[in-house]
Amino acid sequence: MNGDMERFAARAEMQPIMRTFGGLALSSQGRAMVAQIREKWSQAAIAAIELEIGRSIAERGMDNTADLFDHAVQRAGGNEAKFMALFNIVMRYGTVVEKVQRRQVDPFAF
């Protein structure tokens, strides 16, 4: 995407400049090019923010799941039946994390 930005910026600099009584101004083509550049940068910034949010959700979900698993092992104290019941709760938490991740991609997902 960086190459596109440089190409757009170079094209915008080559656009004809209009002379007006008040001085120099970009032509309508130049202004449209500047608007395109701003839009591309905005889209890139939004995509970067969404990636950071997704990474943060994944990291927190993994950390919390690992903590819950460790807690279940400790809480069960070697009792396999008790561990299986607690492990079921840990697995349901994993499903909750998946739902949160899906909502981050599609806000209308369940």
GUPALO-627270 format. One line per field, with one value per residue: residue in one letter; x, y, z of N, C-alpha, C in turn. Coordinates in nm, 2 decimals. Layout:
// residues N
resn c(A:...)
n.xx c(X:...)
n.yy c(Y:...)
n.zz c(Z:...)
ca.xx c(X:...)
ca.yy c(Y:...)
ca.zz c(Z:...)
c.xx c(X:...)
c.yy c(Y:...)
c.zz c(Z:...)
// end
This chain:
// residues 110
resn c(M:N:G:D:M:E:R:F:A:A:R:A:E:M:Q:P:I:M:R:T:F:G:G:L:A:L:S:S:Q:G:R:A:M:V:A:Q:I:R:E:K:W:S:Q:A:A:I:A:A:I:E:L:E:I:G:R:S:I:A:E:R:G:M:D:N:T:A:D:L:F:D:H:A:V:Q:R:A:G:G:N:E:A:K:F:M:A:L:F:N:I:V:M:R:Y:G:T:V:V:E:K:V:Q:R:R:Q:V:D:P:F:A:F)
n.xx c(0.08:0.21:0.35:0.14:0.06:0.28:0.29:0.04:0.09:0.30:0.17:-0.02:0.14:0.22:0.00:-0.17:-0.14:-0.35:-0.37:-0.48:-0.65:-0.60:-0.37:-0.19:-0.35:-0.46:-0.58:-0.91:-0.87:-0.64:-0.72:-0.90:-0.73:-0.58:-0.78:-0.83:-0.59:-0.59:-0.82:-0.73:-0.51:-0.67:-0.82:-0.61:-0.52:-0.74:-0.76:-0.52:-0.57:-0.79:-0.66:-0.48:-0.67:-0.79:-0.56:-0.52:-0.75:-0.72:-0.49:-0.56:-0.77:-0.64:-0.46:-0.64:-0.78:-0.58:-0.51:-0.75:-0.76:-0.53:-0.62:-0.84:-0.72:-0.57:-0.78:-0.93:-0.76:-0.65:-0.87:-1.04:-1.30:-1.40:-1.22:-1.30:-1.55:-1.49:-1.32:-1.50:-1.63:-1.41:-1.39:-1.63:-1.58:-1.39:-1.55:-1.69:-1.49:-1.44:-1.68:-1.66:-1.44:-1.55:-1.75:-1.59:-1.50:-1.74:-1.99:-2.26:-2.27:-2.34)
n.yy c(-0.12:0.12:0.19:0.27:0.50:0.67:0.69:0.81:1.05:1.16:1.20:1.39:1.61:1.67:1.78:2.03:2.37:2.63:2.97:3.24:3.54:3.57:3.43:3.13:2.81:2.48:2.28:2.15:1.89:1.84:1.89:1.68:1.46:1.50:1.46:1.19:1.08:1.14:0.99:0.72:0.71:0.73:0.50:0.31:0.37:0.30:0.03:-0.06:0.00:-0.17:-0.42:-0.41:-0.41:-0.66:-0.83:-0.76:-0.86:-1.13:-1.20:-1.13:-1.31:-1.56:-1.55:-1.53:-1.77:-1.96:-1.89:-1.96:-2.23:-2.32:-2.26:-2.43:-2.68:-2.66:-2.62:-2.85:-3.04:-3.29:-3.46:-3.62:-3.62:-3.38:-3.21:-3.24:-3.13:-2.86:-2.81:-2.80:-2.56:-2.39:-2.44:-2.34:-2.07:-2.03:-2.04:-1.80:-1.61:-1.66:-1.56:-1.29:-1.22:-1.27:-1.08:-0.85:-0.85:-0.87:-0.68:-0.76:-1.02:-1.33)
n.zz c(0.00:0.06:-0.17:-0.34:-0.21:-0.24:-0.52:-0.57:-0.43:-0.58:-0.82:-0.75:-0.69:-0.95:-1.07:-1.25:-1.16:-1.09:-1.18:-0.99:-0.90:-0.63:-0.59:-0.62:-0.68:-0.64:-0.91:-0.99:-1.04:-0.90:-0.64:-0.61:-0.63:-0.39:-0.21:-0.26:-0.17:0.10:0.18:0.13:0.32:0.55:0.54:0.56:0.81:0.97:0.92:1.03:1.30:1.35:1.32:1.54:1.75:1.71:1.76:2.03:2.15:2.09:2.23:2.50:2.53:2.50:2.72:2.93:2.90:2.94:3.21:3.33:3.28:3.42:3.68:3.70:3.70:3.94:4.12:4.09:4.21:4.15:4.13:3.89:3.78:3.89:3.76:3.49:3.49:3.56:3.34:3.13:3.18:3.12:2.85:2.75:2.80:2.61:2.38:2.42:2.38:2.11:2.00:2.07:1.91:1.65:1.65:1.64:1.38:1.23:1.33:1.36:1.40:1.58)
ca.xx c(0.00:0.29:0.38:0.03:0.06:0.38:0.24:-0.07:0.15:0.37:0.07:-0.08:0.24:0.24:-0.12:-0.16:-0.18:-0.43:-0.34:-0.60:-0.62:-0.55:-0.24:-0.19:-0.44:-0.47:-0.70:-1.01:-0.81:-0.54:-0.79:-0.96:-0.62:-0.55:-0.89:-0.81:-0.47:-0.64:-0.91:-0.64:-0.45:-0.77:-0.85:-0.49:-0.51:-0.85:-0.72:-0.41:-0.63:-0.86:-0.56:-0.44:-0.78:-0.80:-0.45:-0.54:-0.86:-0.67:-0.39:-0.63:-0.85:-0.55:-0.41:-0.74:-0.81:-0.47:-0.53:-0.87:-0.72:-0.45:-0.71:-0.92:-0.63:-0.55:-0.91:-0.97:-0.68:-0.63:-1.00:-1.06:-1.44:-1.41:-1.15:-1.38:-1.66:-1.43:-1.27:-1.62:-1.64:-1.30:-1.42:-1.74:-1.52:-1.33:-1.66:-1.72:-1.38:-1.46:-1.79:-1.61:-1.36:-1.64:-1.82:-1.50:-1.50:-1.88:-2.06:-2.39:-2.25:-2.38)
ca.yy c(0.00:0.23:0.23:0.34:0.63:0.74:0.72:0.92:1.18:1.21:1.25:1.51:1.71:1.71:1.83:2.17:2.47:2.74:3.10:3.32:3.68:3.56:3.36:3.00:2.72:2.35:2.26:2.06:1.75:1.83:1.87:1.54:1.37:1.51:1.39:1.04:1.04:1.14:0.87:0.60:0.71:0.70:0.35:0.24:0.39:0.22:-0.11:-0.08:0.00:-0.30:-0.53:-0.40:-0.45:-0.81:-0.89:-0.74:-0.95:-1.27:-1.21:-1.14:-1.43:-1.67:-1.54:-1.56:-1.91:-2.03:-1.87:-2.04:-2.38:-2.35:-2.25:-2.55:-2.79:-2.64:-2.63:-2.99:-3.11:-3.43:-3.52:-3.61:-3.58:-3.24:-3.14:-3.24:-3.03:-2.73:-2.79:-2.77:-2.41:-2.33:-2.45:-2.24:-1.94:-2.02:-2.00:-1.66:-1.54:-1.67:-1.47:-1.15:-1.20:-1.26:-0.94:-0.75:-0.86:-0.84:-0.63:-0.82:-1.17:-1.38)
ca.zz c(0.00:0.06:-0.31:-0.39:-0.15:-0.30:-0.66:-0.56:-0.39:-0.69:-0.92:-0.70:-0.71:-1.09:-1.12:-1.29:-1.06:-1.15:-1.13:-0.96:-0.85:-0.50:-0.59:-0.68:-0.62:-0.71:-0.99:-0.93:-1.05:-0.79:-0.51:-0.61:-0.60:-0.25:-0.13:-0.27:-0.08:0.24:0.20:0.13:0.44:0.65:0.53:0.61:0.96:1.03:0.91:1.14:1.43:1.36:1.35:1.68:1.84:1.70:1.83:2.17:2.19:2.09:2.34:2.62:2.53:2.53:2.85:3.03:2.89:3.01:3.35:3.38:3.28:3.54:3.80:3.70:3.74:4.08:4.19:4.09:4.31:4.11:4.11:3.74:3.76:3.92:3.66:3.37:3.51:3.55:3.21:3.05:3.19:3.05:2.71:2.73:2.80:2.48:2.29:2.44:2.32:1.97:1.97:2.07:1.79:1.54:1.65:1.60:1.23:1.19:1.45:1.37:1.42:1.71)
c.xx c(0.09:0.33:0.27:0.03:0.16:0.35:0.13:-0.01:0.22:0.28:0.01:0.01:0.25:0.11:-0.10:-0.21:-0.24:-0.38:-0.47:-0.56:-0.56:-0.42:-0.26:-0.29:-0.44:-0.59:-0.79:-0.95:-0.71:-0.61:-0.85:-0.85:-0.58:-0.65:-0.87:-0.69:-0.52:-0.73:-0.83:-0.57:-0.54:-0.80:-0.73:-0.49:-0.62:-0.81:-0.61:-0.47:-0.71:-0.77:-0.51:-0.55:-0.79:-0.69:-0.47:-0.65:-0.80:-0.57:-0.46:-0.71:-0.76:-0.50:-0.51:-0.78:-0.70:-0.48:-0.64:-0.83:-0.63:-0.53:-0.79:-0.84:-0.60:-0.67:-0.95:-0.89:-0.66:-0.75:-1.04:-1.20:-1.46:-1.34:-1.23:-1.49:-1.60:-1.37:-1.38:-1.64:-1.54:-1.34:-1.53:-1.68:-1.45:-1.43:-1.69:-1.62:-1.40:-1.57:-1.74:-1.53:-1.45:-1.71:-1.72:-1.49:-1.63:-1.96:-2.20:-2.39:-2.29:-2.28)
c.yy c(0.12:0.28:0.31:0.48:0.72:0.78:0.82:1.05:1.24:1.27:1.38:1.63:1.76:1.77:1.98:2.26:2.58:2.87:3.18:3.45:3.67:3.49:3.23:2.90:2.59:2.35:2.16:1.92:1.73:1.81:1.73:1.44:1.38:1.45:1.24:1.00:1.04:1.02:0.74:0.60:0.68:0.56:0.27:0.25:0.31:0.07:-0.15:-0.09:-0.13:-0.42:-0.53:-0.45:-0.60:-0.88:-0.88:-0.84:-1.09:-1.29:-1.22:-1.27:-1.55:-1.67:-1.58:-1.71:-1.99:-2.01:-1.96:-2.19:-2.41:-2.35:-2.37:-2.67:-2.78:-2.66:-2.78:-3.08:-3.25:-3.51:-3.51:-3.57:-3.43:-3.16:-3.13:-3.14:-2.89:-2.70:-2.75:-2.62:-2.34:-2.33:-2.35:-2.10:-1.92:-1.98:-1.85:-1.57:-1.54:-1.57:-1.33:-1.13:-1.19:-1.13:-0.83:-0.74:-0.82:-0.81:-0.70:-0.97:-1.21:-1.48)
c.zz c(0.00:-0.08:-0.37:-0.34:-0.22:-0.45:-0.66:-0.52:-0.50:-0.80:-0.88:-0.71:-0.85:-1.15:-1.15:-1.18:-1.14:-1.09:-1.11:-0.92:-0.71:-0.49:-0.66:-0.61:-0.70:-0.80:-0.93:-0.93:-0.94:-0.66:-0.50:-0.57:-0.45:-0.17:-0.14:-0.18:0.06:0.27:0.21:0.27:0.56:0.65:0.59:0.76:1.03:1.03:1.01:1.28:1.45:1.39:1.49:1.78:1.83:1.77:1.98:2.22:2.19:2.20:2.47:2.64:2.56:2.67:2.95:3.02:2.96:3.16:3.41:3.38:3.40:3.67:3.81:3.75:3.89:4.16:4.20:4.19:4.28:4.09:3.96:3.71:3.78:3.81:3.53:3.38:3.49:3.41:3.11:3.06:3.12:2.90:2.67:2.72:2.66:2.37:2.30:2.37:2.17:1.92:1.97:1.95:1.67:1.53:1.61:1.45:1.18:1.31:1.47:1.39:1.57:1.76)
// end
